[in-house]
Amino acid sequence: MQIFKFGGASVKDANGVRNLASVLQKVGYKNTLVVISAMGKTTNALELVVKHYFNNKQELQNSLQEVKQYHSEILHNLFENQTHPIFKKISALFLELDTFLKTNKSPDYNFVYDQVIPYGELVSTKIVAEYLNQIGLKNNWVDSRNHIKTDNYYRSAHVNWENTKKIILSTLNTKNLNITQGFLGSDANNFTTTLGREGSDYTAAIYAYCLNAKGVTVWKDVPGVLNADPRYFKNTQLLNKISYREAIELAFYGASVIHPKTLQPLQRKEIPLYVKPFFKPEAQGSHIGKNAPLEPLVPCFIVKKKQVLISVSSLDFSYMVEDNISEIFRLLHTNKMKVDLIQNSAISFSVCVDNIYNNLDTLLQQLKAKFKVTCYDNVSLYTIRHYTEKAINDIERGKTILLKQLTQETFQMVTR
């Protein structure tokens, strides 16, 4: 059994869907499950739909119509026969979405998000599955919500591994070419949940773990895992081999090519992960596996933007000890803040966090009730793994540094 994952960039238009088919034909698709993301920037577009649903009802239909029009153009490009059943199937999915937006009574943003955003994946997989069938690549469309069972922690749901494995093993016909959605699951009440932004890689790992797959291949619009994001750094290098441990470190610090949760289930069963370019499927790409030393051994650069730096000290200048720090972490957890960096001294404690759930104002109010608080919003967190003096000098140049720290292998700094 092999697991393939194709991201949104690989199916952003009709030619991308055709190329996906070409990749399967070149590398083989026997005993294969293909996980597919929403097309192009559809997730961003649907996030705008959710935003308008809560804050600007007058623009809701316009933003929704843009999503429908985008997929309509792809459909008409792929299917010449306008009576093909795919048109009715996609219309039915959008009708479901329309109905939800008209009838929903829940004021919970996170719940609504998880009921709306998944239509990107549902639509993309329906289109791809029907196109593959049309050209002779017979496949089975699988609703991942029926397989991956989670709790109801909307927007970052936790997998119920026991139930998920049992369902997948008992219901999935692995002899077929199966097409399914990344990112999606469902809770005990069968409401749709999502696994976190960019969670399609994690979906591939979940299926691989449950099916004891021989490997997972993530098809990207880059040559493989690079030592830096080419959108922000120049002269990037391909990393040919990476150990699980190193890849987990890079993912934790924010390397965008790999989802942070993806590697843990693969490591537990020593399932190799390959990252390859969908525009050149015969290329070697990157191999992530057991005891694979970093090759080549070069500095790896990561930047996370739109972060928040919070510095806390006691009101009476007493030491920041265990009881103070435990209270701070309790509040961070309560407000669903993802902590990316920690630094403490005798009388201060600083954290760089990702305000995913927009709870910053509430957190600051709670902290200020007990501590002196300084907050810097919209900062950038830079990380260098395997740093050199030159790498640090290059990355510091021209920036206002708010905080920095070094360990044996890792340099981090927060800048404005």
C-alpha positions in Angstrom: 0.0 0.0 0.0 1.3 3.4 -0.9 -0.1 6.8 0.0 0.2 9.9 -2.2 -0.7 13.4 -1.2 -1.3 16.3 -3.7 -1.5 19.8 -2.4 -3.6 22.7 -3.6 -0.9 24.0 -5.9 -0.9 20.7 -7.8 -4.6 20.9 -8.7 -5.0 24.7 -8.9 -6.4 24.4 -12.5 -7.4 21.9 -15.2 -3.8 21.4 -16.3 -2.9 20.6 -12.7 -5.5 17.9 -12.6 -4.3 16.5 -15.9 -0.7 16.5 -14.5 -1.9 14.6 -11.4 -3.3 11.9 -13.7 0.0 11.9 -15.6 2.0 11.4 -12.4 -0.1 8.4 -11.4 0.4 6.9 -14.9 4.1 7.4 -14.7 4.8 6.1 -11.2 2.0 3.6 -10.9 -1.3 3.6 -8.9 -1.8 0.0 -7.9 -2.8 -0.3 -4.2 -2.7 3.4 -3.8 -4.7 5.9 -1.8 -4.5 9.5 -3.0 -5.1 12.4 -0.5 -6.0 15.7 -2.2 -6.2 19.2 -0.8 -8.6 22.0 -1.9 -7.8 23.5 -5.3 -5.4 26.4 -5.4 -6.3 29.1 -2.9 -9.8 27.8 -2.2 -9.3 27.4 1.5 -8.4 31.1 1.7 -11.5 32.0 -0.4 -13.7 29.9 1.9 -12.2 31.6 5.0 -13.4 34.8 3.5 -16.9 33.3 3.1 -16.8 32.5 6.8 -15.6 36.0 7.7 -18.4 37.5 5.6 -20.9 35.2 7.2 -20.2 36.7 10.6 -19.2 40.2 9.8 -20.5 41.3 6.4 -23.6 39.4 5.2 -23.9 41.8 2.2 -20.7 40.4 0.7 -21.4 36.7 1.6 -23.0 35.7 -1.7 -20.3 37.5 -3.7 -17.5 35.7 -2.0 -19.3 32.4 -2.3 -20.0 33.0 -6.0 -16.3 33.5 -6.6 -15.6 30.0 -5.2 -18.3 28.5 -7.4 -17.1 30.3 -10.5 -13.5 29.2 -9.9 -14.5 25.5 -9.8 -16.9 25.9 -12.7 -14.1 27.1 -15.0 -12.1 24.0 -14.1 -15.0 21.7 -14.6 -15.8 23.1 -18.1 -12.1 22.8 -19.0 -12.0 19.1 -18.0 -15.4 17.8 -19.1 -16.5 18.7 -22.6 -19.8 16.9 -22.1 -21.9 19.4 -20.1 -24.4 16.6 -19.2 -21.6 14.7 -17.3 -22.9 13.7 -13.8 -20.0 15.6 -12.2 -21.8 18.9 -12.8 -24.8 17.8 -10.7 -22.5 16.4 -8.0 -20.7 19.6 -7.6 -23.9 21.6 -7.7 -25.3 19.3 -4.9 -22.2 20.0 -2.7 -22.6 23.8 -3.1 -26.3 23.5 -2.4 -25.4 21.7 0.9 -23.1 24.6 1.7 -25.7 27.2 0.8 -28.3 25.4 3.0 -25.9 25.3 6.0 -25.2 29.0 5.7 -28.9 29.8 5.6 -30.0 27.4 8.5 -27.1 27.4 10.9 -27.9 28.6 14.4 -24.5 28.2 16.1 -22.6 31.4 16.9 -19.4 29.4 17.4 -16.9 30.7 14.8 -14.7 27.5 15.1 -17.7 25.2 14.5 -18.9 27.2 11.5 -15.4 27.2 10.1 -15.2 23.4 10.2 -18.5 23.0 8.5 -17.7 25.5 5.6 -14.0 25.1 4.8 -14.1 21.3 4.1 -16.2 21.9 0.9 -12.9 22.9 -0.8 -11.6 19.3 -0.3 -14.9 17.7 -1.0 -15.3 19.5 -4.3 -11.7 19.0 -5.4 -11.7 15.3 -4.8 -15.0 14.8 -6.6 -13.6 16.6 -9.7 -10.3 14.7 -9.7 -12.0 11.3 -9.1 -14.5 11.8 -11.9 -11.7 13.1 -14.3 -9.6 10.0 -13.5 -12.5 7.7 -14.2 -13.2 9.5 -17.5 -9.6 8.8 -18.8 -9.7 5.2 -17.7 -8.0 5.4 -14.2 -10.8 3.7 -12.3 -11.0 4.7 -8.7 -13.2 4.8 -5.6 -14.1 8.2 -4.1 -13.8 8.0 -0.3 -15.3 10.4 2.2 -12.6 10.8 4.8 -15.1 12.1 7.4 -16.4 8.5 7.6 -12.9 7.2 8.4 -11.0 9.7 10.5 -12.8 10.1 13.8 -11.9 12.9 16.1 -12.9 14.9 19.2 -14.8 18.2 18.7 -11.8 20.6 19.1 -12.8 22.4 16.0 -10.1 23.7 13.6 -7.4 21.5 15.2 -9.2 18.2 16.1 -7.4 15.3 17.9 -7.6 11.9 16.2 -9.3 9.0 18.0 -6.7 6.5 16.7 -8.4 3.4 17.9 -11.7 4.1 16.2 -10.0 5.5 13.1 -7.8 2.5 12.6 -10.7 0.1 13.2 -12.9 1.9 10.6 -10.2 2.2 8.0 -9.2 -1.4 8.2 -12.8 -2.7 8.1 -14.2 -0.5 5.3 -11.4 0.6 2.9 -10.8 -1.7 -0.1 -7.0 -1.3 -0.5 -7.0 -3.1 -3.9 -8.7 -0.1 -5.5 -7.2 3.3 -6.4 -8.8 5.4 -3.7 -9.3 9.2 -3.8 -9.9 11.0 -0.5 -9.7 14.4 1.1 -7.0 15.8 3.3 -7.6 17.8 6.4 -11.0 16.3 7.3 -12.5 14.2 10.0 -15.7 14.0 12.0 -16.6 14.0 15.7 -18.9 11.6 17.7 -21.9 13.5 16.5 -20.8 13.3 12.8 -20.1 17.0 12.5 -17.2 17.7 10.3 -13.9 18.6 11.9 -10.6 19.7 10.5 -7.1 18.7 11.6 -5.4 22.1 11.5 -4.4 24.4 8.6 -2.2 22.5 6.0 -3.4 19.2 7.6 -3.6 17.2 4.4 -0.1 15.8 5.0 -1.2 14.6 8.4 -4.2 12.9 6.8 -1.8 11.0 4.5 0.2 9.9 7.6 -2.9 8.8 9.4 -3.9 6.5 6.6 -0.3 5.3 6.2 -0.2 4.4 9.9 -3.5 2.6 9.9 -2.8 0.7 6.7 0.9 -0.1 7.4 1.8 1.6 4.1 5.2 1.1 2.6 5.6 4.8 2.1 4.1 8.3 1.8 4.9 10.6 -1.0 3.9 14.3 -0.8 3.9 15.9 -4.2 4.8 19.6 -4.1 5.6 22.5 -6.3 9.2 22.5 -5.1 12.0 20.0 -5.8 11.7 18.6 -2.3 12.4 19.8 1.3 14.5 22.9 0.9 16.7 24.4 3.6 14.6 27.6 3.4 11.3 28.8 2.0 12.2 30.4 -1.4 9.4 33.0 -0.9 11.5 34.6 1.9 15.1 33.4 1.4 17.5 33.4 -1.5 19.9 30.6 -2.7 17.9 27.7 -1.2 19.3 24.2 -1.3 17.6 20.8 -1.6 17.9 18.5 1.4 18.3 15.0 0.0 18.0 13.1 3.3 16.6 14.0 6.6 16.1 12.0 9.8 12.6 11.8 11.4 14.0 13.7 14.4 15.5 16.5 12.3 12.3 16.8 10.2 10.2 17.0 13.4 12.4 19.8 14.7 12.0 21.7 11.4 8.3 21.1 11.3 7.9 22.3 14.9 9.7 25.5 14.2 7.5 26.2 11.2 9.0 24.6 8.1 6.0 25.0 5.8 6.8 22.0 3.5 5.9 19.5 6.3 2.9 19.6 8.7 4.1 19.3 12.3 1.8 16.4 13.1 2.7 14.4 10.0 5.9 12.8 11.1 5.0 11.3 14.5 2.8 8.4 13.3 5.2 7.7 10.4 8.1 7.5 12.8 6.3 5.1 15.1 6.1 2.5 12.3 9.2 3.7 10.5 7.3 4.5 7.3 9.4 6.6 5.0 8.2 10.0 3.7 9.2 11.2 0.3 8.7 14.8 -0.8 8.9 15.1 -4.6 8.0 17.7 -7.3 4.8 17.0 -9.2 6.2 18.8 -12.2 9.1 16.2 -12.4 7.9 13.0 -10.8 11.1 11.1 -11.8 13.2 13.4 -9.7 14.7 12.0 -6.5 13.3 14.7 -4.2 13.8 14.4 -0.4 13.8 11.2 1.7 12.8 11.4 5.4 13.4 8.2 7.4 15.1 6.5 10.3 18.6 7.5 11.1 19.0 9.4 7.9 21.7 12.1 8.6 21.0 15.6 7.2 22.4 15.6 3.7 23.8 18.1 2.9 24.6 19.5 6.4 23.7 23.2 5.9 22.0 25.8 7.9 18.2 25.6 7.7 16.2 28.8 7.8 12.6 29.2 8.9 10.4 32.3 9.4 7.0 32.5 11.0 5.3 35.8 10.5 2.3 37.5 12.2 3.4 36.2 15.6 2.9 37.8 19.1 5.7 38.3 21.6 4.4 38.6 25.2 6.8 39.5 28.1 5.5 39.0 31.6 7.0 40.0 35.0 5.7 40.1 38.5 4.1 43.3 39.8 6.4 43.4 42.9 9.6 42.4 41.1 9.7 39.0 42.8 11.2 36.0 41.0 9.3 34.3 38.2 9.2 30.8 39.7 7.1 27.7 39.2 3.8 28.9 40.5 3.9 32.1 38.3 5.0 30.2 35.2 2.4 27.4 35.7 -0.3 30.1 35.9 0.9 31.7 32.6 0.9 28.3 30.8 -2.6 27.6 32.2 -3.8 30.9 30.6 -2.0 30.2 27.3 -3.6 26.7 27.2 -7.1 28.1 28.1 -6.9 30.7 25.3 -5.6 28.1 22.7 -2.3 29.9 22.1 0.4 27.9 20.3 3.8 28.6 21.9 6.7 28.7 19.5 9.4 30.1 21.7 10.0 30.5 25.5 12.6 32.5 27.3 12.8 33.3 31.0 15.1 35.1 33.5 14.9 35.7 37.2 12.2 38.3 37.0 10.7 38.0 33.5 9.1 35.4 31.3 8.7 35.8 27.5 6.8 33.7 25.0 6.3 34.0 21.2 2.9 32.7 20.3 0.6 32.1 17.3 -2.8 33.7 17.9 -4.7 31.3 15.7 -8.0 31.6 17.6 -7.9 35.4 18.0 -8.0 35.2 21.8 -5.1 37.6 22.4 -7.2 40.4 23.9 -8.7 38.0 26.4 -5.4 36.5 27.3 -3.8 39.9 27.9 -6.6 41.0 30.1 -6.2 37.9 32.2 -2.4 38.2 32.4 -2.6 41.9 33.4 -4.8 41.0 36.4 -1.7 39.3 38.0 1.4 40.5 36.1 3.1 43.4 34.4 2.7 42.6 30.7 4.4 43.9 27.5 3.0 42.8 24.1 4.4 43.2 20.6 1.9 42.1 17.9 2.7 41.2 14.3 6.3 40.2 14.9 8.4 37.6 13.0 10.1 34.6 14.5 13.3 33.4 12.7 14.8 30.0 13.4 18.1 28.6 12.1 18.9 25.0 12.6 22.6 24.1 12.4 23.5 27.8 12.4 26.8 29.3 11.6 28.1 32.8 12.5 27.7 33.9 8.9 24.1 32.6 8.8 23.2 34.5 12.0 24.8 37.7 10.7 23.0 37.4 7.4 19.6 37.0 9.0 20.1 39.7 11.6 21.1 42.4 9.1 18.7 45.3 8.9 16.2 44.0 11.5 15.0 45.3 14.9 15.7 42.4 17.3 13.3 42.1 20.3 14.6 38.8 21.6 17.1 36.1 20.6 18.5 32.9 22.0 20.9 30.1 21.1 21.1 26.4 21.9 23.7 23.9 20.6 21.9 23.4 17.3 19.3 26.1 17.1 19.3 29.9 16.9 16.0 31.9 17.3 15.2 35.6 17.2 12.0 37.7 17.2 12.0 40.8 15.1 9.7 43.7 14.3 
